[in-house]
Amino acid sequence: MKQPRVTQQAARTASAKPHTVKPQPGNRRLASVPAAISGISCVPYVRSVTGMDISGNAHLWWANAAGSYARGQRPERGSVLSFRASGGMRSGHVAVVSRVVNSREILIDHANWEGPGIRKGTVMRGVSVIDVSDRNDWTLVRVQVGHGGDYGRPYPTNGFIHNRPAGSMRTADNGGFEEVAEAPSPARAHADHMAGALQELNLNAR
């Protein structure tokens, strides 16, 4: 059977890529993504819904976000959960936190996570993730499998990349953020204290 000809215009339409929002650090609003999007991997999906400007494959996001976006071990709505590269997931994974249920459970929206009855490249929303780390620091998680209530194997993670500038902290009263100075490490604080004490001793000895 003779196949119909595809016009150049139709070919361009079929190959058009989803629109990516130009990111701005601190933009905490989750953008909407058309439900028709399919066959998308995790990185372009997360970029499109958060507007975050982080380059590289998913396993590089944690390091590449340093200095531009705040990072931490506590989830926030709109932050990105960064999965480490591991067996069977060599490129890592990223997902957007859509809801914080409690200190040990969050809901995420993500793409290209395969499971029973889930086609590769599919966008899934409201997926449960539980923290199974010993210290409750979200460095080891299990992700809900498919549409059922079961959870898969543990996956190592880095933590959360927050959708706000590095050096800022979230304010509890209104959910916004404010710029703050980086707190010195305990070792640096002790060294500064000792230096000041020695200087004072030298001045008194004169």
N, C-alpha and C positions, 0 to 999 in steps of 0.2 A: 504493500500500500504506500502510495506516495505521501511523504510527510509535508505538511503545510509550511510555507516559507515564513520565517520570523523576520519581521521588519526591524530595522536598526533602532527605531524608537521603542519597540517592545523589548528588545534586548537590553537597551539602556535602562528601562524601567525595572526589568527583572533583576538587573545586577546592582541596582541602587542600594547603597548602604544606609542603615538607620542613622538618623541625625544624632550627632553627639553634642551635648551641651558644653559650651566652653566653661571650664571650671573656675571657680573663685574660692580660695580657702576661706572657710567660715560660713559657706552657704549650707545651712543645716537642713534646708527644705528638700524633700525627696521629690524629684521630678517624676512625672508620669510617663510610662512607656506603653505604647500601643499593645493591646493583647495579641495582635496578630504576629508580633515578632516571634520568629522561631529560627532554629539553627544558629543561635548566637552563643558564643563562648562567654565565660564568666567575666573576663576583663572588660570588653566593650559594654556588656550589660551594666556592670557596676559604674563605669564611667558615665553611661547615659542617664542613670537614675540619680546619681549623686552630684555630677558635675565636677568631680575631683580630678585634678590634673596630675596623675602619677603614671610614669612610663614603665615599660617592661612587662614581662610575663608576671603572672600572679605571684610566683615565689620571690620576685624581686621587689614587690610593692613595699614591704616593711622597711627595707633599707632605703629605698628611693623616696619614701615619704619623710625621712628624717630631715629636719630643718624647715620643712614646709607645712606639715600637718602635725597636730598633737597626736601622741600615741600613748597607749596605756593598757592596763589589764582589767579594766572595768567597762562593760558594754554601755553604750548610749544609743538611743534611737538615731539612725542615720549614719552611724559609724560603720566601718568595714572590718569584718573579721578576716584576718590574714592567716591562711593555712600555709604551713611549711611544705616544701617538697618532700614527698615520702614515697615508699613503695607503691606502685600503681597510680601515683599522682605526682609524676616527676616535675610538672610545671607549677605545682601548688594550686591554690584556689583562693578566690575572694568572694565574699558574700556581704550583703547589706543587712544590718540589724533593723528589722521593722518594728520590733516590740521587745521590751525587757520584761519578762514574766516574773522572775525572781533572781536571787543571787546565783542560781545554778541552771537557769533555763532562759533562753531567748528564742525569738522567732526570727527567721531570716528570709530574705528574698534573694534568689540566686539563679544562675543559668548553667546548663551543661553539666549537671550532676546526675549521673546515670543511676538507675535503680529499677526494681521490678515494675514493669509496665510503663517506665518513663523513657521516652525517646531521647537520644543524645541531642543536645542543643536546645532542649526545652527550658523555658522559664518557669520556675516554681516559686510560689509565694506562701508565706506563713508556715515555713518548715521549722519544726522544733529542733533545737540544738541544746544539748546538755553538757555542762562542764563536769568532767570526771577527773580533773587534776587533784592532786593531794592537797595543794595549798589554796584551792579555789581561785586560781589566777588565770583560768581560761587558757592554759597552755596545752591542754589535752581535752578533746571534745568528741562526742558521738553525735552523728547527724541522723535524723529521722529518715528511714528508708522508704522510698516510694510514697504511696498514699496511706500506708498502714501505720500502726503504732509502734512498730519495731525500730530499733536503732542499729546502725552499722558498727563496724570496728572503730576503735579509737584513732583519731587523727591528731597529730601534733600541730599546734598553731603558735604564732608569735604573740598575738594579742589583738588589740583593736586600734585601727587608724581612725581618728576622730575627724569629722568634717568641720574643722575649725583650725585656725593657724597654730603653728608650733609656739610654745611659750604662753598659751592661753589656758585658762581653766574654766570649767563649767560652773555657773552660779546656780545654787540650789533654788533660789527664790523664783526665777522666771524661766529657767531652762536655757538662758543665753550664755554668753561667755565674755570674759574680760581678759585683757592682756596682763600678765604678771611676770615678774622677774623670775628667772630660773633659780631655784633654791640650791645653795651650795651643798655638795656632798658632805657627809659627816667627817670624812678624812680631811677634806679641804677646810672645813670649819675648824677642826682641831689644829691644823697646821697654822691657820691664820691667828688663832688664839695664842699659840705658843710663840709665834713671831712677835705679836704685840707684847706679850709678857717679857720676852727677852729684850726688846727695845726699851721697855720701861725700866728694866734692871740696869741696862747700860747707861740710861740717862741719869738714874739715881746715883750711879757709881762715880759720876764725874764731879 
